[in-house]
Amino acid sequence: MENSAGFGITQTLIPYSESMSYGRVFLVGLLNTLLVAFLGIILATIIGFLMGVARLSNNVVIRALASAYVEVTRNLPPLFQILFWYLAVLSTMPNPRQSWAFGIKPFLDSLASGASAIGLTPLGAWLKGMADAAAAPGVFVSNRGLVVPRPIFEPDANIIFGILVASVIVAFFVARWARKRREATGQQFPTFWAGLAIIVLPALAAGLVLGAPVTIENPELRGFNFVGGIRVIPEFVSLLVALSIYTAGFIAEIVRAGILAVSKGQTEAAHSLGLRPGPTLRLIIIPQAMRVIVPPLTSQYLNLTKNSTLGVAVGYPDLVAVFAGTTLNQTGQAIEIIALTMAVYLTISIVTSTLMGWYNKRVALVER
């Protein structure tokens, strides 16, 4: 684990070079695996819940489209979907010299004008300076991936990060208080807007006082590739999109089954009290359906994490590709490397199951 690896990795969330050790390769691959699994779970959950609810819609068109989505995505193997997005979609993008360029200057100009109009002159001046610095296109799309500007934080930015963390904690406790208040009195509290204000306003005020200690590094085309900025490789995009869409099809059916498991009398009682369909679903049906949804949902999260190993087919540098693949071939330590890889996926599965089990207890119905 201490010997020099001698090979590069296309996507690294931590600093890495070819002269670093195999232990560093292990960490890079692990972080890449966790990244695609975490983002995939979030996207698959959002898409799956939307499609599951859409399958029960009274609108025939929406219900038919959702049903078609579920039937198609569930019956296409995930490897096929990964290759489709990589070869048929992303690989057909233009090369870097002919890439699609998008600028953020108009957006920043609009924000600067709005900030100045409401009296936030220092913020408007800073945004105007950022817009002038971003006069050249900052977002590029090509067959090499997506390249976006990189924010460079000055030392004072740590203060803003600390304020953001504290604000998120405060917003969490405010949301808990609002939930208990609603359960006790039945009165609604604008949790979303209150939480947004608690998180954004203190950080914005600190930015005004400190002078917004953030600069933007725009990517530039040099030769046949881009220099600077943040690059999202096409292998990551194809793997993330394919796994999210594939898993969402199964989650949609789980959500639909969970909603149907709730007695129709609950919906009828809500309508008799004057609740509209949206609040009825959000406040009455979904909370009761979660006790049916969570157990099979856990299995889908674990499946998505394990399916991320299919990224090796398109060259995504996850743990299996760079550690159980390249590192194993170079060192020949098959037993040790496979054992470590198995231990990692076992740990991820145990942690995921434990967290979902804890959440399942939280949403379980409490009988008096």
C-alpha positions as CSV (number, residue, x, y, z in Angstrom):
1,M,0.0,0.0,0.0
2,E,3.0,2.3,0.4
3,N,4.6,1.7,-3.0
4,S,4.3,4.2,-5.8
5,A,1.3,3.5,-8.0
6,G,2.7,4.9,-11.2
7,F,-0.6,5.5,-13.1
8,G,-2.9,8.4,-13.4
9,I,-6.6,8.6,-12.5
10,T,-9.0,10.8,-14.6
11,Q,-11.3,11.8,-11.7
12,T,-10.0,12.6,-8.2
13,L,-11.8,14.3,-5.3
14,I,-8.5,14.6,-3.4
15,P,-5.0,15.6,-4.6
16,Y,-3.4,12.7,-6.5
17,S,-0.4,12.1,-8.7
18,E,1.2,9.1,-10.3
19,S,4.0,9.1,-7.7
20,M,1.6,8.6,-4.8
21,S,1.0,5.2,-3.1
22,Y,-1.5,2.5,-3.7
23,G,-3.1,3.5,-0.4
24,R,-3.9,6.9,-2.1
25,V,-5.3,5.0,-5.0
26,F,-7.6,3.1,-2.6
27,L,-8.9,6.4,-1.1
28,V,-9.4,8.0,-4.6
29,G,-11.4,5.0,-5.8
30,L,-13.4,4.8,-2.6
31,L,-14.4,8.5,-2.8
32,N,-15.4,8.1,-6.4
33,T,-17.6,5.1,-5.5
34,L,-19.2,7.0,-2.7
35,L,-19.8,10.0,-4.9
36,V,-21.7,8.2,-7.6
37,A,-23.6,6.2,-5.0
38,F,-24.6,9.2,-2.9
39,L,-25.7,11.3,-5.9
40,G,-27.4,8.3,-7.6
41,I,-29.5,7.6,-4.5
42,I,-30.7,11.2,-4.3
43,L,-31.6,11.4,-8.0
44,A,-33.2,8.0,-8.1
45,T,-35.3,8.8,-5.0
46,I,-36.5,12.1,-6.5
47,I,-37.3,10.6,-9.9
48,G,-38.8,7.4,-8.4
49,F,-41.2,9.3,-6.0
50,L,-42.3,11.6,-8.8
51,M,-43.0,8.6,-11.2
52,G,-44.6,6.6,-8.4
53,V,-47.1,9.4,-7.7
54,A,-47.6,10.0,-11.4
55,R,-48.6,6.4,-11.9
56,L,-51.6,7.1,-9.7
57,S,-52.5,10.3,-11.4
58,N,-56.1,11.0,-12.5
59,N,-54.6,12.4,-15.8
60,V,-54.5,9.6,-18.4
61,V,-51.6,11.1,-20.2
62,I,-49.4,11.5,-17.1
63,R,-50.3,8.0,-15.9
64,A,-49.5,6.4,-19.3
65,L,-46.2,8.2,-19.6
66,A,-45.2,7.2,-16.0
67,S,-46.2,3.6,-16.7
68,A,-44.2,3.6,-19.9
69,Y,-41.1,5.0,-18.1
70,V,-41.3,2.3,-15.4
71,E,-41.8,-0.6,-17.8
72,V,-39.0,0.5,-20.2
73,T,-36.4,1.4,-17.6
74,R,-36.9,-1.7,-15.4
75,N,-36.6,-4.1,-18.4
76,L,-33.4,-2.6,-19.9
77,P,-30.2,-3.9,-18.2
78,P,-28.3,-1.2,-16.4
79,L,-25.1,-2.0,-18.4
80,F,-27.0,-1.4,-21.6
81,Q,-28.3,2.0,-20.3
82,I,-24.8,3.0,-19.2
83,L,-23.3,2.2,-22.6
84,F,-26.2,4.0,-24.3
85,W,-25.6,7.2,-22.5
86,Y,-21.9,7.0,-22.9
87,L,-21.7,5.9,-26.6
88,A,-24.9,7.1,-28.1
89,V,-25.3,10.4,-26.3
90,L,-22.1,11.8,-24.7
91,S,-19.6,10.5,-27.2
92,T,-21.5,12.2,-30.0
93,M,-20.9,15.6,-28.4
94,P,-18.5,18.0,-30.3
95,N,-14.7,17.9,-29.6
96,P,-13.2,20.5,-27.2
97,R,-12.3,22.9,-30.0
98,Q,-15.9,23.0,-31.2
99,S,-17.5,22.6,-27.7
100,W,-20.7,24.3,-26.7
101,A,-19.9,27.4,-24.7
102,F,-22.2,29.1,-22.2
103,G,-21.4,32.3,-20.3
104,I,-22.6,33.3,-16.9
105,K,-22.1,37.0,-17.4
106,P,-25.8,37.9,-18.1
107,F,-26.9,36.0,-15.1
108,L,-24.4,37.7,-12.8
109,D,-25.3,41.1,-14.3
110,S,-28.9,40.5,-13.5
111,L,-28.1,39.6,-9.9
112,A,-25.9,42.7,-9.6
113,S,-28.7,44.9,-10.9
114,G,-31.2,43.3,-8.5
115,A,-28.9,43.6,-5.5
116,S,-28.2,47.3,-6.2
117,A,-32.0,48.0,-6.8
118,I,-32.9,46.8,-3.3
119,G,-30.1,48.7,-1.6
120,L,-27.4,46.0,-1.3
121,T,-24.8,48.2,-3.1
122,P,-21.7,46.4,-1.8
123,L,-23.1,43.0,-3.0
124,G,-24.1,44.6,-6.3
125,A,-20.6,46.0,-6.9
126,W,-19.0,42.6,-6.1
127,L,-21.4,40.8,-8.4
128,K,-20.7,43.3,-11.1
129,G,-16.9,42.7,-10.7
130,M,-17.5,38.9,-10.9
131,A,-19.6,39.5,-14.1
132,D,-16.8,41.5,-15.7
133,A,-14.3,38.8,-14.8
134,A,-16.6,36.2,-16.3
135,A,-16.9,38.0,-19.6
136,A,-15.6,35.0,-21.5
137,P,-17.7,31.8,-21.6
138,G,-17.2,29.8,-18.5
139,V,-19.2,26.6,-19.1
140,F,-18.1,24.2,-21.9
141,V,-19.8,21.0,-23.0
142,S,-17.9,18.5,-25.2
143,N,-17.1,14.8,-25.6
144,R,-14.5,15.3,-22.9
145,G,-17.3,16.2,-20.4
146,L,-18.6,19.3,-18.7
147,V,-16.2,22.0,-17.7
148,V,-17.4,24.7,-15.3
149,P,-15.7,27.6,-13.4
150,R,-13.9,26.8,-10.2
151,P,-14.6,28.9,-7.1
152,I,-11.4,29.8,-5.3
153,F,-12.0,30.6,-1.6
154,E,-9.9,33.0,0.4
155,P,-9.1,32.4,4.1
156,D,-12.1,34.6,5.2
157,A,-14.4,32.1,3.4
158,N,-13.9,29.7,6.4
159,I,-15.9,32.1,8.5
160,I,-18.8,32.0,6.0
161,F,-18.6,28.2,5.9
162,G,-18.8,28.1,9.7
163,I,-21.9,30.4,9.7
164,L,-23.5,28.2,7.0
165,V,-23.0,25.0,9.1
166,A,-24.4,26.8,12.2
167,S,-27.3,28.1,10.2
168,V,-28.2,24.6,8.9
169,I,-28.2,23.2,12.5
170,V,-30.5,26.0,13.6
171,A,-32.8,25.4,10.6
172,F,-32.9,21.7,11.5
173,F,-34.1,22.5,15.0
174,V,-36.6,25.0,13.8
175,A,-38.0,22.4,11.4
176,R,-38.3,19.9,14.3
177,W,-40.1,22.6,16.4
178,A,-42.5,23.4,13.6
179,R,-43.3,19.7,13.1
180,K,-44.1,19.2,16.8
181,R,-46.1,22.4,16.8
182,R,-48.2,21.3,13.8
183,E,-48.8,17.9,15.5
184,A,-49.9,19.6,18.7
185,T,-52.0,22.4,17.3
186,G,-52.6,21.6,13.7
187,Q,-51.2,25.0,12.7
188,Q,-48.9,25.2,9.7
189,F,-45.5,27.0,9.9
190,P,-43.6,28.2,6.8
191,T,-40.8,25.9,7.4
192,F,-39.2,26.1,4.0
193,W,-39.1,29.9,3.8
194,A,-38.0,30.2,7.4
195,G,-35.2,27.7,6.9
196,L,-34.1,29.3,3.7
197,A,-33.9,32.7,5.5
198,I,-32.0,31.2,8.4
199,I,-29.4,29.6,6.1
200,V,-29.0,32.4,3.5
201,L,-29.3,35.7,5.3
202,P,-26.5,35.2,7.9
203,A,-24.1,33.9,5.3
204,L,-25.1,36.8,2.9
205,A,-24.6,39.4,5.7
206,A,-21.2,37.9,6.5
207,G,-20.3,38.0,2.8
208,L,-21.1,41.7,2.7
209,V,-19.0,42.4,5.8
210,L,-16.0,40.3,4.6
211,G,-16.2,41.5,1.0
212,A,-17.4,38.1,-0.4
213,P,-14.0,36.3,-0.3
214,V,-14.5,34.2,-3.4
215,T,-13.0,34.5,-6.8
216,I,-13.8,32.5,-10.0
217,E,-11.3,30.6,-12.1
218,N,-12.6,30.2,-15.7
219,P,-11.5,27.2,-17.8
220,E,-9.5,28.0,-20.9
221,L,-9.0,26.0,-24.1
222,R,-5.3,25.2,-24.6
223,G,-4.4,22.9,-27.4
224,F,-6.8,20.0,-27.5
225,N,-8.2,20.2,-23.9
226,F,-9.3,22.7,-21.2
227,V,-7.1,24.0,-18.4
228,G,-8.5,25.3,-15.1
229,G,-12.1,25.0,-13.8
230,I,-13.8,21.9,-12.7
231,R,-14.3,19.0,-15.2
232,V,-17.0,16.5,-14.9
233,I,-16.0,13.5,-17.0
234,P,-18.5,11.8,-19.3
235,E,-17.9,8.4,-17.7
236,F,-19.3,9.8,-14.4
237,V,-22.2,11.4,-16.1
238,S,-23.2,8.3,-18.0
239,L,-22.9,6.1,-14.9
240,L,-24.9,8.5,-12.7
241,V,-27.7,9.1,-15.2
242,A,-28.1,5.5,-16.1
243,L,-28.1,4.1,-12.6
244,S,-30.5,6.9,-11.4
245,I,-33.0,6.3,-14.2
246,Y,-32.8,2.5,-13.8
247,T,-33.2,2.4,-10.1
248,A,-35.9,5.1,-10.2
249,G,-38.1,2.6,-12.1
250,F,-38.1,0.2,-9.2
251,I,-38.5,2.9,-6.6
252,A,-41.6,4.2,-8.5
253,E,-43.2,0.8,-8.1
254,I,-42.3,0.7,-4.4
255,V,-43.8,4.2,-3.9
256,R,-47.0,3.2,-5.8
257,A,-47.4,0.1,-3.8
258,G,-46.9,2.0,-0.6
259,I,-49.5,4.6,-1.4
260,L,-52.0,1.9,-2.4
261,A,-51.4,0.1,0.9
262,V,-52.9,3.0,2.7
263,S,-56.6,2.6,3.3
264,K,-58.8,4.6,1.0
265,G,-60.7,5.8,4.0
266,Q,-57.8,8.0,4.9
267,T,-58.1,9.9,1.6
268,E,-61.9,10.1,1.9
269,A,-61.6,11.4,5.5
270,A,-59.1,14.1,4.4
271,H,-61.4,15.2,1.5
272,S,-64.3,15.4,3.9
273,L,-62.3,17.8,6.0
274,G,-61.7,20.0,3.0
275,L,-58.1,19.1,2.3
276,R,-57.0,19.3,-1.3
277,P,-55.3,16.3,-3.1
278,G,-51.8,17.8,-2.7
279,P,-51.8,18.3,1.1
280,T,-53.7,15.1,1.5
281,L,-50.9,13.2,-0.2
282,R,-48.1,15.1,1.6
283,L,-49.5,15.2,5.1
284,I,-51.6,12.0,5.4
285,I,-50.9,9.4,2.7
286,I,-47.1,9.6,2.3
287,P,-46.3,9.5,6.0
288,Q,-48.4,6.4,6.4
289,A,-47.0,4.8,3.3
290,M,-43.4,5.2,4.4
291,R,-43.6,2.3,6.7
292,V,-44.3,0.1,3.6
293,I,-41.9,2.0,1.3
294,V,-38.7,2.1,3.4
295,P,-37.7,-1.6,3.7
296,P,-37.7,-2.4,-0.1
297,L,-36.3,1.1,-0.7
298,T,-33.2,0.1,1.3
299,S,-32.7,-2.8,-1.0
300,Q,-32.7,-0.5,-4.0
301,Y,-30.2,1.8,-2.4
302,L,-27.9,-1.2,-1.9
303,N,-28.4,-2.4,-5.4
304,L,-27.5,1.0,-6.8
305,T,-24.3,1.1,-4.8
306,K,-23.3,-2.4,-6.0
307,N,-24.3,-1.6,-9.6
308,S,-21.9,1.3,-9.6
309,T,-19.2,-1.3,-10.2
310,L,-20.5,-1.5,-13.8
311,G,-18.8,1.9,-14.4
312,V,-15.7,-0.1,-15.2
313,A,-17.3,-0.8,-18.6
314,V,-16.9,2.8,-19.6
315,G,-13.7,3.5,-17.7
316,Y,-15.1,5.3,-14.6
317,P,-12.4,5.2,-11.9
318,D,-14.3,3.7,-9.0
319,L,-12.8,1.4,-6.4
320,V,-13.2,-1.7,-8.5
321,A,-11.6,-0.1,-11.6
322,V,-8.5,1.5,-10.0
323,F,-8.0,-0.8,-7.0
324,A,-9.4,-4.2,-7.7
325,G,-8.4,-3.7,-11.4
326,T,-5.3,-1.8,-12.1
327,T,-3.7,-2.1,-8.7
328,L,-4.3,-5.8,-8.6
329,N,-2.8,-6.3,-12.0
330,Q,0.4,-4.4,-11.0
331,T,0.9,-5.9,-7.6
332,G,-0.5,-9.4,-7.9
333,Q,-1.9,-9.3,-4.4
334,A,-5.3,-10.6,-5.4
335,I,-6.4,-12.0,-2.0
336,E,-5.6,-8.9,0.0
337,I,-7.1,-6.5,-2.6
338,I,-10.3,-8.5,-3.1
339,A,-10.7,-8.8,0.7
340,L,-10.3,-5.0,1.1
341,T,-12.8,-4.4,-1.7
342,M,-15.3,-6.8,-0.2
343,A,-14.9,-5.2,3.2
344,V,-15.6,-1.8,1.7
345,Y,-18.8,-2.8,0.1
346,L,-19.9,-4.8,3.1
347,T,-19.3,-1.7,5.3
348,I,-21.3,0.5,2.9
349,S,-24.2,-2.0,2.9
350,I,-24.2,-2.2,6.8
351,V,-24.1,1.6,7.2
352,T,-26.9,2.1,4.6
353,S,-29.0,-0.6,6.2
354,T,-28.5,0.8,9.7
355,L,-29.4,4.3,8.7
356,M,-32.5,3.2,6.8
357,G,-33.5,1.0,9.7
358,W,-33.2,3.9,12.1
359,Y,-35.3,6.0,9.7
360,N,-37.9,3.2,9.4
361,K,-38.3,3.2,13.2
362,R,-38.8,7.0,13.1
363,V,-41.6,6.8,10.6
364,A,-43.3,3.7,12.1
365,L,-46.8,4.2,13.3
366,V,-47.1,4.6,17.1
367,E,-50.2,3.0,18.6
368,R,-51.7,4.4,21.8
